[in-house]
Amino acid sequence: MKALVYRGPKDIAFETVPDPRLQEERDAIIKVDKCAICGSDLHIYHGETFSEDTGYCVGHEAVGEVVETGRSVHQLKVGDKVMISAAVGCGECRYCLAGVVNKCVTNSGSCYGLSAALQGSQAEFVRVPAADFNAAKIPEGITMEQALLMTDAMATAWFGVRNADITRGATVAVVGLGPIGLMAAEGALAVGASRVFGIDLVEERRAMGRSIGLETPDPETAREYVKEATKGRMCDSVIEAVGHSATIRAALGFAGKRGTVSVIGVNQDRSMDFPMAKAFAMGLTFRIGTCSVPQEWPELIPLIQSGRLKPERYISHTLPLSDGAHGYDIFDRRVDGAMKMVFDVA
């Protein structure tokens, strides 16, 4: 089959690789219809990898059709259209059964496309372990594009919203208006935030924010703008969707007393200074972590079915999988209006 393969920093190759095969009775093979680049894939693209491996298939956001199942797969059948959770669990322990993959007691919680251990989904086919748990039929009223964004991006955004303790009438700042940041901002409005400030260096992304009702001050003077707009109180809740140490520090600066900062951007900086004294004095709540995708689906599905959330609006490019290297390049450089990059695999 054909797949996008990580060869080294800024080297994504469209190559022929071995077809995936069933390895256990609970596995399924999915023919990928659409897949996407996640912002965290850029860490791998830049060489900030999660392992020392190279030559593996990347990607963890995909939807497709079941083409083969192991004998112990009971919820899915050949021909079903499914969305594949980026978060992979054993599907048997009590935490996985509750949807909380990152507390899997077997320590099998993982993600596609981070190493050779579990090949990624930017490919023509992908093996899904514990398929009855790690993939789900696409619900009625959900398009393929919407389902694709629920495999990680929209679920992560919603996780960020929940972690931010947003109440009705709250004032919220979102630092980073990439696709996940914009989805988080849209989610903040959906749960009742009265004002949402969108902070980003790229004017096109700020313009997208304004189109959904955000206030998008000049990033150079954003903190002063928010301070004046809130009469010095700053924000009740802040969502950080970039993952750089500088943007996390900026997010902390937008929080008011007893505020909550929710970080969903991937950060691997082992030496970042944290303003502990300030956080203590202000009574800040700080949360950071990864999303357990299946845990978010029960709330997200009706919101998308009803049209309250429209994650598909952030798809800027749909390219053939063979153009994968080009897709990574323009997404990395944030040019040509690049937002959410989707690959057609058919």
RODREN-631929 format. One line per 2 residues: their letters; for each residue x, z, y of C-alpha. Coordinates in nm, 4 decimals, decimal comma. Each point is the difference from the previous one (the first is absolute). Layout:
BEGIN
A) X/Z/Y | ...;
***
This chain:
BEGIN
MK) 0,0000/0,0000/0,0000 | 0,0950/-0,0200/0,3685;
AL) 0,0570/0,3124/0,2068 | 0,1679/0,1337/0,3136;
VY) 0,3233/0,1732/-0,0969 | 0,2184/0,2406/0,1992;
RG) 0,3633/-0,1189/-0,0113 | 0,1431/0,2120/0,2799;
PK) -0,0526/0,0767/0,3694 | -0,2175/-0,2688/0,1618;
DI) 0,0183/-0,2080/-0,3175 | -0,3408/-0,0551/-0,1608;
AF) 0,0044/-0,2894/-0,2465 | -0,2863/-0,1979/-0,1598;
ET) 0,1169/-0,0185/-0,3601 | -0,1047/-0,0463/-0,3579;
VP) -0,0064/0,3332/-0,1855 | -0,1242/0,1049/-0,3456;
DP) -0,3757/0,0304/-0,0408 | -0,1211/0,3593/-0,0269;
RL) -0,1142/0,1145/-0,3430 | -0,2157/0,2829/-0,1247;
QE) 0,2258/0,2955/-0,0755 | -0,2606/0,2621/-0,0867;
ER) -0,3560/-0,0067/-0,1246 | -0,1350/0,1125/0,3381;
DA) 0,1683/-0,2857/0,1931 | -0,1655/-0,3047/0,1521;
II) 0,1453/-0,3241/0,1305 | -0,1441/-0,1177/0,3311;
KV) 0,0229/-0,3554/0,1317 | 0,0664/0,0593/0,3691;
DK) -0,2271/-0,1855/0,2430 | 0,1286/0,1547/0,3229;
CA) 0,2792/0,2426/0,0876 | 0,1392/0,1337/0,3258;
IC) 0,3065/0,1391/0,1730 | -0,0205/0,3703/0,0849;
GS) 0,1947/0,1481/0,2888 | 0,1902/0,2128/-0,2520;
DL) 0,1191/-0,3207/-0,1706 | 0,2102/-0,0547/0,3108;
HI) 0,2089/0,3040/-0,0931 | 0,0983/-0,1822/-0,3181;
YH) 0,0469/-0,3238/0,1954 | 0,2453/0,1779/0,2304;
GE) 0,1933/0,1433/-0,2928 | -0,1470/0,3508/0,0406;
TF) -0,1030/-0,0082/-0,3630 | -0,1475/0,2609/-0,2292;
SE) 0,2487/-0,0794/-0,2791 | 0,3302/-0,1787/-0,0553;
DT) -0,1733/-0,2854/-0,1827 | -0,0069/-0,3626/0,1100;
GY) -0,1625/-0,3001/-0,1611 | -0,3414/0,1595/-0,0407;
CV) -0,3400/-0,1224/0,1160 | -0,1207/0,1679/0,3188;
GH) -0,3414/0,0875/0,1379 | -0,2774/0,2482/-0,0755;
EA) -0,3169/-0,1442/0,1564 | -0,1943/-0,2444/-0,2160;
VG) -0,3396/-0,1097/-0,1283 | -0,0700/-0,2354/-0,2861;
EV) -0,1676/-0,0715/-0,3323 | 0,0436/0,1772/-0,3318;
VE) 0,1442/-0,2437/-0,2546 | 0,1088/0,2352/-0,2802;
TG) -0,0651/0,3610/-0,0964 | 0,1411/0,2448/-0,2510;
RS) -0,2265/0,1336/-0,2714 | -0,0463/0,3337/0,1808;
VH) -0,1275/-0,1522/0,3252 | -0,3760/0,0630/0,0148;
QL) -0,1104/-0,0305/0,3639 | 0,1415/-0,3459/0,0681;
KV) -0,0466/-0,3290/-0,1804 | 0,1491/-0,3462/0,0232;
GD) -0,1445/-0,1815/0,3008 | -0,0601/0,3087/0,2147;
KV) 0,1177/-0,0250/0,3609 | 0,1928/0,3146/0,0839;
MI) 0,1921/0,1795/0,2718 | 0,3245/0,1619/-0,1120;
SA) 0,0826/0,3420/0,1401 | 0,3514/0,0082/0,1443;
AV) 0,0219/0,3625/-0,1172 | 0,0495/0,0084/-0,3761;
GC) -0,0873/0,3047/-0,2095 | -0,0422/0,0893/-0,3656;
GE) -0,3790/-0,0092/0,0328 | -0,0395/0,2857/-0,2485;
CR) 0,0997/0,3279/0,1676 | -0,2506/0,1982/0,2056;
YC) 0,1622/-0,0987/0,3291 | -0,0044/-0,3731/-0,0735;
LA) -0,3597/0,0252/-0,1177 | -0,0799/0,1542/0,3402;
GV) 0,1795/-0,2922/0,1691 | 0,3010/0,2057/0,1123;
VN) 0,2751/-0,2168/-0,1478 | 0,2841/0,1676/0,1861;
KC) -0,0706/0,3250/-0,1877 | 0,0118/-0,1678/-0,3431;
VT) 0,1158/0,2689/-0,2441 | 0,1812/-0,2522/-0,2194;
NS) 0,2177/-0,1036/0,2966 | -0,0949/-0,3613/-0,0658;
GS) -0,1260/-0,0441/0,3552 | 0,1773/-0,3017/0,1432;
CY) -0,0452/-0,3258/0,1877 | 0,0522/-0,3662/-0,0837;
GL) 0,2979/-0,1925/0,1281 | 0,2382/0,2813/0,0954;
SA) 0,2427/-0,0638/-0,2858 | 0,0293/-0,1766/-0,3337;
AL) -0,1857/0,2906/-0,1637 | -0,3394/-0,1401/0,1028;
QG) 0,0024/-0,3603/0,1136 | -0,1836/-0,0850/0,3202;
SQ) -0,3160/-0,1965/0,0626 | 0,1249/-0,2776/0,2313;
AE) -0,0123/-0,2185/-0,3067 | -0,2290/-0,2251/-0,2006;
FV) -0,0690/0,2793/-0,2525 | 0,0478/0,3766/-0,0073;
RV) -0,0161/0,2625/-0,2741 | -0,2217/0,2948/0,0882;
PA) 0,0647/0,3161/-0,2040 | -0,2955/0,2301/-0,0763;
AD) -0,2151/-0,2837/0,1266 | -0,3356/0,1761/-0,0219;
FN) 0,1309/0,2413/0,2639 | 0,2505/-0,2065/0,2021;
AA) -0,2301/-0,2977/0,0604 | -0,3674/-0,0146/0,0912;
KI) -0,2629/-0,2710/0,0086 | -0,0539/-0,1299/0,3526;
PE) -0,3328/0,1468/0,1157 | -0,2905/-0,2146/0,1105;
GI) 0,0065/-0,0774/0,3700 | 0,3805/0,0213/0,0168;
TM) 0,1951/-0,3228/0,0533 | 0,3306/-0,0756/-0,1688;
EQ) 0,1806/0,0495/0,3320 | -0,1656/0,3360/0,0596;
AL) 0,0784/0,1098/-0,3547 | 0,3611/-0,1069/0,0459;
LM) 0,0346/0,2245/0,3039 | -0,1526/0,2915/-0,1898;
TD) 0,2774/-0,0145/-0,2613 | 0,2283/0,1832/0,2447;
AM) -0,0125/-0,0813/0,3731 | -0,3575/0,1043/0,0806;
AT) 0,0181/0,2914/-0,2431 | 0,3194/0,1230/0,1676;
AW) -0,1585/-0,0338/0,3437 | -0,3011/0,2023/-0,1120;
FG) 0,2289/0,2626/-0,1536 | 0,1683/0,0255/0,3398;
VR) -0,3355/0,0458/0,1700 | -0,1030/0,2765/-0,2401;
NA) 0,3326/0,1770/0,0395 | -0,0338/-0,0085/0,3794;
DI) -0,2987/0,2422/0,0107 | -0,1962/-0,2272/0,2348;
TR) -0,3263/0,1516/0,1176 | -0,2832/-0,1541/0,2012;
GA) 0,1026/-0,0398/0,3613 | 0,3693/0,0390/-0,0783;
TV) 0,2772/-0,1680/0,1941 | 0,2364/-0,1906/-0,2286;
AV) 0,3275/-0,1882/0,0363 | 0,1220/-0,2551/-0,2542;
VG) 0,3721/-0,0762/0,0154 | 0,0684/-0,3436/-0,1451;
LG) -0,2638/-0,2738/0,0096 | 0,1004/-0,1966/-0,3033;
PI) -0,2805/-0,0709/-0,2478 | -0,0109/0,3549/-0,1386;
GL) 0,0131/0,1561/0,3465 | -0,2853/-0,2195/0,1192;
MA) -0,2041/0,0804/-0,3096 | 0,0654/0,3696/0,0615;
AE) -0,1110/-0,0371/0,3622 | -0,3173/-0,1729/-0,1147;
GA) -0,0550/0,2828/-0,2472 | 0,0485/0,2590/0,2734;
LA) -0,2749/-0,1626/0,2025 | -0,2212/-0,0164/-0,3082;
VG) 0,0192/0,3769/-0,0514 | -0,0898/0,0705/0,3616;
AS) 0,3121/0,0071/0,2169 | -0,0988/-0,0377/0,3636;
RV) 0,3289/-0,1530/0,1192 | 0,2762/-0,1637/-0,2002;
FG) 0,3311/-0,0902/0,1621 | 0,2022/-0,2713/-0,1730;
ID) 0,3774/0,0070/0,0492 | 0,2107/-0,3024/-0,0914;
LV) 0,2854/-0,2024/0,1467 | -0,1595/-0,3383/-0,0821;
EE) -0,2554/-0,1268/0,2508 | -0,1841/-0,2150/-0,2576;
RR) -0,0603/0,3104/-0,2090 | -0,1165/0,1974/0,3010;
AM) -0,2404/-0,2859/0,0768 | -0,1398/0,0252/-0,3523;
GR) -0,0429/0,3714/0,0606 | -0,1932/-0,0599/0,3194;
SI) -0,2305/-0,2376/-0,1888 | -0,1189/0,2902/-0,2183;
GL) -0,0366/0,2482/0,2847 | 0,3401/0,1635/0,0376;
ET) 0,1735/0,0940/0,3222 | 0,3474/-0,1530/-0,0172;
PD) 0,2293/0,1240/0,2769 | 0,3413/-0,1452/0,0716;
PE) 0,2238/0,1573/-0,2658 | 0,2600/0,0946/0,2614;
TA) -0,2468/0,2248/0,1816 | -0,2456/0,0725/-0,2814;
RE) 0,0577/0,3750/-0,0125 | -0,0585/0,0337/0,3756;
YV) -0,3146/-0,2141/-0,0324 | -0,1406/0,2169/-0,2794;
KE) 0,0911/0,3186/0,1850 | -0,1882/-0,1147/0,3096;
AT) -0,2947/-0,1364/-0,1993 | -0,0417/0,3308/-0,1853;
KG) 0,0662/0,2196/0,3050 | 0,3121/0,1347/-0,1674;
RM) -0,1636/0,0958/-0,3297 | 0,1546/-0,2929/-0,1925;
CD) -0,1500/-0,0997/-0,3365 | -0,1909/0,1937/-0,2616;
SV) 0,1288/-0,2285/-0,2746 | 0,2902/-0,2425/-0,0300;
IE) 0,0600/-0,2579/-0,2747 | 0,3496/-0,1451/-0,0434;
AV) 0,0048/-0,3318/-0,1882 | 0,3599/-0,1217/0,0383;
GH) 0,2238/0,2467/-0,1792 | 0,3052/-0,0043/0,2262;
SA) 0,1376/0,3344/0,1117 | -0,0362/-0,1079/0,3642;
TI) -0,3697/-0,0822/-0,0416 | -0,0651/0,3264/-0,1836;
RA) 0,1602/0,1879/0,2907 | -0,2148/-0,2045/0,2376;
AL) -0,3111/0,0897/-0,2008 | 0,0842/0,3696/0,0295;
GF) 0,0203/-0,0487/0,3750 | -0,3590/-0,1249/0,0204;
AG) -0,1463/0,3056/-0,1738 | -0,1676/0,2775/0,1931;
KR) -0,0325/0,3684/-0,0820 | -0,1420/0,0608/-0,3489;
GT) 0,0246/-0,3733/-0,0566 | 0,0636/-0,1797/-0,3282;
VS) 0,2643/-0,2675/-0,0609 | -0,0570/-0,2213/-0,3046;
VI) 0,2961/-0,2163/-0,1052 | -0,0681/-0,2898/-0,2379;
GV) 0,3035/-0,2135/0,0864 | 0,2750/0,0094/-0,2642;
NQ) 0,3023/0,1999/0,1183 | 0,3138/0,0536/-0,2084;
DR) 0,2088/0,1700/0,2706 | 0,1505/0,3126/-0,1587;
SM) 0,1417/0,1286/0,3262 | -0,2880/-0,0260/0,2472;
DF) -0,0242/0,2981/0,2330 | -0,3442/0,1610/0,0118;
PM) -0,1045/0,1931/0,3145 | -0,0912/0,3136/-0,1932;
AK) -0,0118/0,2320/0,3007 | -0,2333/-0,2318/0,1892;
AF) -0,2223/-0,0494/-0,3052 | -0,0219/0,3766/-0,0483;
AM) -0,0798/0,0683/0,3641 | -0,2713/-0,2680/0,0097;
GL) -0,1486/0,0793/-0,3393 | 0,0432/-0,3580/-0,1195;
TF) -0,1069/-0,1231/-0,3406 | 0,2403/-0,2634/-0,1374;
RI) -0,0770/-0,2047/-0,3084 | 0,1980/-0,2798/-0,1621;
GT) -0,0362/-0,1701/-0,3350 | -0,1114/-0,2924/-0,2085;
CS) -0,3518/-0,1043/-0,0813 | -0,1672/0,0413/-0,3389;
VP) -0,1958/-0,3244/0,0224 | -0,2864/0,0678/-0,2460;
QE) -0,0808/0,3240/0,1826 | -0,0910/-0,1973/0,3138;
WP) -0,2209/-0,2675/-0,1583 | -0,3271/0,1988/-0,0264;
EL) -0,0119/0,0512/0,3778 | 0,1415/-0,3395/0,0966;
IP) -0,2210/-0,2257/-0,2112 | -0,3332/0,0799/0,1745;
LI) 0,1633/-0,0106/0,3438 | 0,1283/-0,3509/-0,0694;
QS) -0,3187/-0,1151/-0,1743 | -0,2001/0,1057/0,3064;
GR) 0,2374/-0,1758/0,2407 | 0,1032/0,3230/0,1701;
LK) 0,3618/-0,0743/-0,0885 | 0,1328/-0,3574/0,0002;
PE) 0,3569/0,0102/-0,1303 | 0,0090/-0,3759/-0,0609;
RY) 0,0137/-0,0612/0,3752 | 0,3692/0,0974/-0,0058;
IS) 0,1022/-0,2825/-0,2338 | 0,2000/-0,2359/0,2195;
HT) 0,1554/-0,2341/-0,2584 | -0,0959/-0,1310/-0,3414;
LP) 0,2875/-0,1868/-0,1628 | 0,0779/-0,1363/-0,3458;
LS) 0,2145/0,2319/-0,2085 | 0,2762/-0,2605/0,0104;
DG) 0,0335/0,0720/0,3744 | 0,0776/0,3649/-0,0687;
AH) 0,3425/0,0025/0,1646 | -0,1498/-0,1497/0,3180;
GY) -0,2830/0,2538/-0,0061 | 0,2432/0,2900/-0,0211;
DI) 0,2121/-0,1443/0,2792 | -0,2774/-0,0419/0,2555;
FD) -0,1572/0,3349/-0,0937 | 0,3358/0,1712/0,0435;
RR) 0,0626/-0,1643/0,3381 | -0,3625/0,0501/0,1112;
VD) -0,0271/-0,3560/0,1246 | -0,2727/-0,2638/-0,0165;
GA) -0,2633/0,2723/0,0337 | 0,1027/0,1503/-0,3343;
MK) -0,2218/0,2866/-0,1110 | -0,1160/0,0175/-0,3602;
MV) 0,1690/-0,2607/-0,2186 | -0,1990/-0,1191/-0,3021;
FD) 0,1149/-0,2348/-0,2754 | -0,2327/-0,2285/-0,1945;
VA) 0,1231/-0,0152/-0,3570 | -0,2544/-0,2310/-0,1661;
***
